[in-house]
Amino acid sequence: MNKMFSFMVGAFCGAIVGATTALLLTPASGQDLRQEMTNRWEEALAEAKQAMEETRQELQTQFEQMQKGSYQEE
């Protein structure tokens, strides 16, 4: 029980120190950070969709070549 209490106190203190440090060292306001995170998320999502589409097209081409019997691995 004592070890669990010590762990919980340590975790709580660590969370407080981490949150305080983050607030003090953050170079922008909360609204700016939220906007930046939204922009980064949208960019990452767009890149993932593009990569997914390119992979889908490549696999579709390979599948069609396999059906025709002319597929050669690169």
N, C-alpha and C positions, 0 to 999 in steps of 0.2 A: 504494500500500500504506500509506503514511504517513497519507494522508487517511482511509482506512478505519479505521485504528487509532485515530486521533484522534476520529473519529465514535463508535466503539464505546466509548471511554473516556468521552466526553461523555454518551452515552446512559446508560451504567452509573451515572455520577455523578448524572445527573438523576433516574434511577429511585430511587437511594438517598435523595437529598434529598426527593423527592416522597413516598416511603413514610414517611420520618421525620416530615415535616411532617404528613402525614395522621394518623399515630399520636399526635402531640403535640396536634393541634388537634381531634381527634375528641371530641365532648362526651359520648359514652356508651361503655359497654363493648362488646366484640365481640358478646356474646350479645344485648344490647339492640339493637345495630345489625342483626344478622341477623333478629331478630324483627320489627323495624320494616320491613326490606326485604321480608320475607315478607308482612307485612300489606299493604304498598303494592302488591306484585305481585298478591296476591289481589284487592284492590280494583280495580286496573287491569284484571285479567282479567274480573272481574264486569261492569265498565262496558263493556268491549269486547263481551262476550257480549250484554249488553242492547242496545247500539247495533246489533249485527249482527242481532238478532231484530227490532228496530224497522224496520231497513232492509229485511229480508226480507219483513216484513208489508206495508210500503209498496209494494215492488216487486211483490208478489203481487197486491195490490189494483189496481195500475196494469195489470198483465198481464191480469187478468180484465176490466177495463174496456176494454182494447184488443181483447180477443177479442169483446166485445159491441159494439164500435164506438162506445162512449160516452166514451172517454178524452179529457179536455181538460187540456192542460198548464197548470200554475199559473203 
